[in-house]
């Protein structure tokens, strides 16, 4: 039962990390788009 809880926390953490990376990536690509214009 403890492992399940731990897994849920890990999944939430990974999801947050992925969202953070995605938003950073989007910011970078938007910045590049602006520079290219």
N, C-alpha and C positions, 0 to 999 in steps of 0.2 A: 504494500500500500504506500509506503514511504517513497519507493522508487517512482511510482506513478506521479506523485506530487512533484518530485524532483524533475521528471521529464516534462511535465506541464510548464514548470518555471523555465526550463531550458528552451522549450519551444517558443514561449512568449518572448524570452530574451532574444532568441535568434530572429524572430519575426521583427522585433523592434530594430535590431541591428540591420536587418535587410532593408527596412523602410528608411532608416537613416542613410544607408549607403545609396539607396535609390534617389533620395532627395538631394544628396551631395552630388551624385552623378548628373542629375537633371540640372542642378545649378551650374555645374561645370559646362555641360553641353550648351545650355542657354548662353552662357558667357562666350563660348566659342562662336555660336551663331551670331551674336552681336558683333564680335570682332570681325567676322567674315563679311558682314554687311558694311 
